[in-house]
Amino acid sequence: MEYRSFADLAETVFFNAHAIPEDVDLIVGVPRSGLLPANLLAVQLHKPLLDLESYLEGRTPTVGRTARETIDEKVRPRRVLIVDDSIASGESMRAVRERVQAAAPQVPATYLAVYGTRAAHEDADLIFEAVPSPRIFEWNLMRHKRLADACFDIDGILCHDPHSSQNDDGEKYRDFLLTAKPLLRANVPIKHLVTSRLEKYRPETEQWLAANGVKYENLWMLDLPSAEERRRQRAHASFKASVYIKTGAGLFVESEDKQAQEIAQLSERPVLSIEGQRMVWPGNATAARRSYVRRGESSGGAAKRLVRAVAFGILGDRTIAKIKRSLRR
């Protein structure tokens, strides 16, 4: 199982932008997932940007709010770069290519997929990184077919964690369970919801899930008398790992990075850490070989922090947040 986060996407775009043909003077993003890499490339390369529908309608792009530069609509782009986040079978890219060629046959176009199942594909001119299937991206996690065979944590993923003042194992906690604000919304049913919430809070949990439209098959809760006993037994990770093993689920999605590591070790199976935005593998030799450092040219965490800082510095945190919200809908 491969996983790529928003930070991974920014890093991949940053280090591969040099491969874009020099005569490209317009970048077009394929909604929705292609808009973020297209935006990053447009900013990095100082090129105007359009979404696909606007390009097909012949709209005029702008570059920034302050300079208010525009491309003269009488001037035809030398080359347009069509950007999507990924390619697998190529069906979606072929459909885009047909529409682009029908709308602007006189304009040369280069087709980029940031991620491909292999390094080259007949329907894409450029692929920045080969990421074989099965794979999940941060921006498609909540609508991915893998949720139909996954264990999913609740607090810290589907809703925010309780504040310390709410975590009294009493009335304040019950109120939190009923009124917690949603975080990520799943567009497909989840096979197993696995939470360290106590079994005695099942009615409140089920009520919140129903009120927020969360579809699921099974709800696994910890059958202990109190939060104090749960802490004494340190039962969080061991309970989740036991359910993971028992169900034979294809993936466990955990909110906390430390717990993700513990679940992976106990179950000897991969766990997706939402906090760490990484796939955590158990520490045996076989898993270690599978969790190799991606992209040999990367310098690891330092490079990711650099690219993230560049992306946020250029686009701003509000713009990044807006794009991320759009992609997750």
C-alpha positions as CSV (number, residue, x, y, z in Angstrom):
1,M,0.0,0.0,0.0
2,E,1.4,3.4,-1.1
3,Y,0.4,6.7,0.4
4,R,1.1,10.3,-0.7
5,S,0.2,13.4,1.3
6,F,-0.3,17.0,0.3
7,A,3.3,17.6,1.4
8,D,4.5,14.8,-0.8
9,L,2.7,16.3,-3.7
10,A,4.2,19.7,-3.2
11,E,7.7,18.1,-2.9
12,T,7.2,16.0,-6.1
13,V,6.1,19.1,-8.0
14,F,8.8,21.3,-6.7
15,F,11.7,18.9,-7.6
16,N,10.3,17.9,-11.0
17,A,9.1,21.3,-12.4
18,H,12.3,21.5,-14.5
19,A,10.9,18.8,-16.8
20,I,8.1,21.1,-18.1
21,P,8.7,22.2,-21.7
22,E,10.1,25.7,-21.9
23,D,7.5,26.9,-24.4
24,V,4.6,26.2,-22.1
25,D,2.9,29.6,-21.4
26,L,-0.4,28.4,-19.9
27,I,-1.2,25.8,-17.3
28,V,-4.6,24.1,-17.1
29,G,-5.7,22.1,-14.1
30,V,-8.2,19.2,-14.4
31,P,-10.8,19.6,-11.6
32,R,-10.7,18.7,-8.8
33,S,-7.5,16.8,-8.0
34,G,-5.4,18.4,-10.7
35,L,-6.0,21.9,-9.5
36,L,-3.5,21.8,-6.6
37,P,-0.5,20.6,-8.6
38,A,-1.5,23.0,-11.5
39,N,-1.6,25.9,-9.0
40,L,1.8,25.0,-7.5
41,L,3.4,24.7,-11.0
42,A,1.8,28.0,-12.1
43,V,3.2,29.8,-9.1
44,Q,6.6,28.2,-9.3
45,L,7.0,28.8,-13.0
46,H,5.3,32.2,-13.1
47,K,2.7,31.0,-15.6
48,P,-1.0,31.9,-16.0
49,L,-3.5,29.3,-14.7
50,L,-6.9,28.2,-15.8
51,D,-9.2,25.3,-14.8
52,L,-10.1,22.9,-17.6
53,E,-13.6,24.2,-18.1
54,S,-12.5,27.8,-18.3
55,Y,-9.9,26.9,-20.9
56,L,-12.4,25.0,-23.0
57,E,-14.7,28.0,-22.9
58,G,-11.9,30.3,-24.1
59,R,-11.7,32.4,-21.0
60,T,-8.7,34.7,-20.4
61,P,-6.4,33.8,-17.5
62,T,-4.9,36.2,-15.0
63,V,-1.7,36.1,-13.1
64,G,-2.1,37.3,-9.5
65,R,-4.2,40.0,-8.0
66,T,-1.7,42.8,-7.7
67,A,0.0,42.8,-11.1
68,R,-3.3,42.0,-12.9
69,E,-1.4,40.7,-15.9
70,T,-3.5,39.0,-18.5
71,I,-2.8,37.0,-21.7
72,D,-4.1,38.9,-24.7
73,E,-7.0,36.9,-25.9
74,K,-5.9,37.5,-29.4
75,V,-2.6,35.8,-28.7
76,R,-2.7,32.1,-28.9
77,P,-0.6,30.2,-26.3
78,R,2.5,28.5,-27.8
79,R,1.8,25.4,-25.7
80,V,-0.6,24.6,-22.9
81,L,0.2,22.2,-20.0
82,I,-2.8,20.0,-19.0
83,V,-2.3,18.8,-15.4
84,D,-3.9,16.0,-13.4
85,D,-2.8,14.5,-10.1
86,S,-2.6,10.9,-11.3
87,I,-3.1,8.4,-14.0
88,A,-4.0,4.7,-13.8
89,S,-5.9,3.2,-16.7
90,G,-5.7,6.5,-18.7
91,E,-9.4,6.7,-19.4
92,S,-9.9,10.0,-17.7
93,M,-6.8,11.5,-19.4
94,R,-8.1,10.3,-22.8
95,A,-11.4,12.0,-22.2
96,V,-9.7,15.2,-21.3
97,R,-7.4,15.0,-24.4
98,E,-10.4,14.5,-26.7
99,R,-12.1,17.6,-25.2
100,V,-9.0,19.7,-25.4
101,Q,-8.3,18.7,-29.0
102,A,-11.9,19.4,-30.0
103,A,-11.9,22.9,-28.4
104,A,-8.4,24.1,-29.4
105,P,-6.9,21.8,-32.1
106,Q,-4.5,24.6,-33.1
107,V,-2.8,24.8,-29.7
108,P,-0.1,22.2,-28.9
109,A,-0.7,20.5,-25.5
110,T,1.4,18.6,-23.1
111,Y,-0.3,16.2,-20.7
112,L,1.1,15.8,-17.2
113,A,0.1,13.3,-14.5
114,V,2.1,13.9,-11.3
115,Y,1.7,10.3,-10.2
116,G,1.4,7.2,-12.5
117,T,1.1,3.5,-11.7
118,R,4.3,3.2,-13.8
119,A,7.0,5.6,-15.0
120,A,5.6,6.0,-18.5
121,H,2.0,5.9,-19.9
122,E,0.8,6.2,-23.5
123,D,-1.9,8.7,-22.4
124,A,0.5,11.1,-20.6
125,D,3.5,13.0,-21.9
126,L,5.0,13.4,-18.5
127,I,4.8,11.5,-15.2
128,F,6.7,12.9,-12.3
129,E,6.7,9.8,-10.0
130,A,5.7,6.2,-10.4
131,V,3.4,5.1,-7.5
132,P,2.1,1.6,-8.0
133,S,-1.3,0.4,-6.9
134,P,-2.7,-0.1,-4.4
135,R,-2.3,3.5,-3.4
136,I,-4.1,6.2,-1.5
137,F,-3.7,10.0,-1.7
138,E,-4.5,12.4,1.2
139,W,-7.0,14.2,-1.1
140,N,-8.9,11.1,-2.1
141,L,-8.8,9.1,1.2
142,M,-12.3,9.8,2.3
143,R,-13.8,8.6,-1.0
144,H,-11.4,5.8,-1.6
145,K,-12.8,2.3,-2.3
146,R,-10.4,0.9,0.4
147,L,-12.7,2.3,3.1
148,A,-15.0,-0.6,2.3
149,D,-12.4,-2.9,3.8
150,A,-10.7,-0.7,6.4
151,C,-10.6,-0.1,10.1
152,F,-11.1,3.6,10.9
153,D,-10.5,5.6,14.1
154,I,-13.1,8.2,15.0
155,D,-11.7,10.9,17.3
156,G,-9.1,13.0,15.4
157,I,-10.4,11.9,12.0
158,L,-14.2,12.0,11.8
159,C,-14.5,14.5,14.6
160,H,-12.1,16.6,16.7
161,D,-10.6,15.2,19.9
162,P,-12.2,16.3,23.2
163,H,-10.5,19.1,25.1
164,S,-9.1,18.1,28.5
165,S,-11.9,20.0,30.2
166,Q,-14.5,17.8,28.3
167,N,-12.8,14.5,29.0
168,D,-14.3,13.8,32.4
169,D,-15.9,10.4,31.7
170,G,-19.1,12.0,32.7
171,E,-21.7,14.6,31.6
172,K,-19.2,16.9,29.9
173,Y,-17.9,14.0,27.9
174,R,-21.4,12.9,26.9
175,D,-22.1,16.4,25.7
176,F,-18.9,16.3,23.6
177,L,-19.9,13.0,22.0
178,L,-23.2,14.5,20.9
179,T,-22.0,17.9,19.7
180,A,-18.4,17.3,18.4
181,K,-17.6,19.1,15.2
182,P,-16.9,16.9,12.1
183,L,-13.4,16.9,10.6
184,L,-13.2,14.6,7.6
185,R,-16.3,13.4,5.9
186,A,-16.4,10.0,4.2
187,N,-18.2,9.8,0.8
188,V,-18.3,6.0,0.9
189,P,-19.3,3.5,3.6
190,I,-16.6,2.5,6.1
191,K,-16.3,-1.2,7.0
192,H,-15.2,-0.9,10.6
193,L,-15.2,2.0,12.9
194,V,-12.8,1.2,15.7
195,T,-12.6,3.5,18.7
196,S,-11.2,3.5,22.2
197,R,-14.4,5.1,23.4
198,L,-16.0,3.0,26.1
199,E,-18.9,0.7,25.2
200,K,-21.2,2.6,27.6
201,Y,-21.0,5.5,25.3
202,R,-22.4,3.6,22.3
203,P,-25.8,5.3,22.2
204,E,-24.2,8.8,22.0
205,T,-21.6,7.6,19.4
206,E,-24.3,6.1,17.2
207,Q,-26.5,9.1,17.5
208,W,-23.6,11.4,16.4
209,L,-22.7,9.2,13.5
210,A,-26.3,9.1,12.3
211,A,-26.7,12.9,12.7
212,N,-23.5,13.5,10.6
213,G,-24.4,11.0,7.9
214,V,-21.5,8.6,8.5
215,K,-22.2,5.3,6.9
216,Y,-20.5,2.2,8.4
217,E,-21.0,-1.5,8.8
218,N,-19.5,-2.2,12.2
219,L,-18.8,-0.1,15.3
220,W,-16.1,-1.6,17.7
221,M,-15.9,0.0,21.1
222,L,-13.7,-0.8,24.2
223,D,-15.6,-2.7,26.8
224,L,-14.1,-1.4,30.1
225,P,-15.9,0.2,33.0
226,S,-14.1,3.5,33.1
227,A,-11.6,5.8,31.4
228,E,-9.3,5.3,34.4
229,E,-9.3,1.6,33.9
230,R,-8.5,2.2,30.2
231,R,-5.6,4.3,31.1
232,R,-4.4,1.8,33.7
233,Q,-4.4,-1.0,31.1
234,R,-3.1,1.3,28.3
235,A,-5.7,-0.4,26.2
236,H,-5.9,2.0,23.3
237,A,-3.5,0.5,20.8
238,S,-3.8,-3.2,21.9
239,F,-7.6,-3.0,21.5
240,K,-7.4,-1.5,18.0
241,A,-4.7,-4.0,16.9
242,S,-6.8,-6.9,18.1
243,V,-9.8,-5.7,16.0
244,Y,-7.5,-5.2,13.0
245,I,-6.3,-8.7,13.3
246,K,-9.7,-10.2,14.0
247,T,-11.4,-8.5,11.1
248,G,-8.6,-9.1,8.5
249,A,-9.2,-5.6,7.3
250,G,-7.0,-4.3,4.5
251,L,-5.9,-1.1,6.3
252,F,-6.2,0.7,9.7
253,V,-6.5,4.5,9.6
254,E,-5.4,5.9,13.0
255,S,-5.4,9.6,14.1
256,E,-2.3,9.6,16.4
257,D,1.1,8.8,15.0
258,K,2.4,7.1,18.2
259,Q,-0.7,4.8,18.3
260,A,-0.3,4.1,14.6
261,Q,3.2,2.8,15.3
262,E,2.0,0.7,18.2
263,I,-0.9,-0.8,16.2
264,A,1.5,-1.6,13.4
265,Q,3.9,-3.4,15.7
266,L,1.2,-5.4,17.5
267,S,-0.8,-6.3,14.4
268,E,2.3,-6.7,12.1
269,R,0.3,-4.9,9.5
270,P,0.5,-1.4,7.9
271,V,-1.3,1.5,9.5
272,L,-2.0,4.9,8.0
273,S,-1.2,7.7,10.4
274,I,-3.3,10.8,9.9
275,E,-1.1,12.9,12.3
276,G,2.1,11.8,10.6
277,Q,0.6,11.7,7.1
278,R,2.5,8.5,6.4
279,M,2.1,4.8,6.1
280,V,3.6,3.1,9.2
281,W,4.9,-0.4,8.7
282,P,5.7,-2.9,11.4
283,G,9.4,-3.1,12.3
284,N,10.3,-6.5,10.8
285,A,12.8,-7.0,8.1
286,T,10.3,-7.6,5.3
287,A,8.3,-4.5,6.1
288,A,11.5,-2.5,6.5
289,R,12.4,-3.3,2.9
290,R,8.9,-2.2,1.7
291,S,9.1,1.1,3.6
292,Y,12.1,2.2,1.7
293,V,12.9,5.9,1.4
294,R,11.0,7.2,-1.6
295,R,12.7,9.2,-4.3
296,G,16.4,8.8,-3.8
297,E,17.1,12.5,-4.5
298,S,15.0,13.5,-1.5
299,S,16.7,14.5,1.7
300,G,13.7,13.3,3.7
301,G,12.0,15.4,6.3
302,A,14.1,18.4,5.8
303,A,13.2,18.6,2.1
304,K,9.5,18.1,2.9
305,R,9.7,21.0,5.4
306,L,11.4,23.2,2.9
307,V,8.9,22.6,0.2
308,R,6.0,22.9,2.5
309,A,7.4,26.3,3.7
310,V,7.8,27.4,0.1
311,A,4.2,26.3,-0.9
312,F,2.7,28.1,2.1
313,G,4.9,31.1,1.7
314,I,3.8,31.5,-1.9
315,L,0.2,30.6,-1.8
316,G,-0.6,31.5,1.8
317,D,-2.2,29.2,4.4
318,R,-5.7,30.4,3.6
319,T,-5.3,29.5,0.0
320,I,-3.8,26.1,0.8
321,A,-6.6,25.4,3.3
322,K,-9.3,26.4,0.7
323,I,-7.8,24.1,-1.9
324,K,-7.6,21.2,0.5
325,R,-11.2,21.6,1.6
326,S,-12.3,21.6,-2.1
327,L,-10.4,18.4,-2.9
328,R,-11.9,16.6,0.1
329,R,-15.5,17.2,-0.7
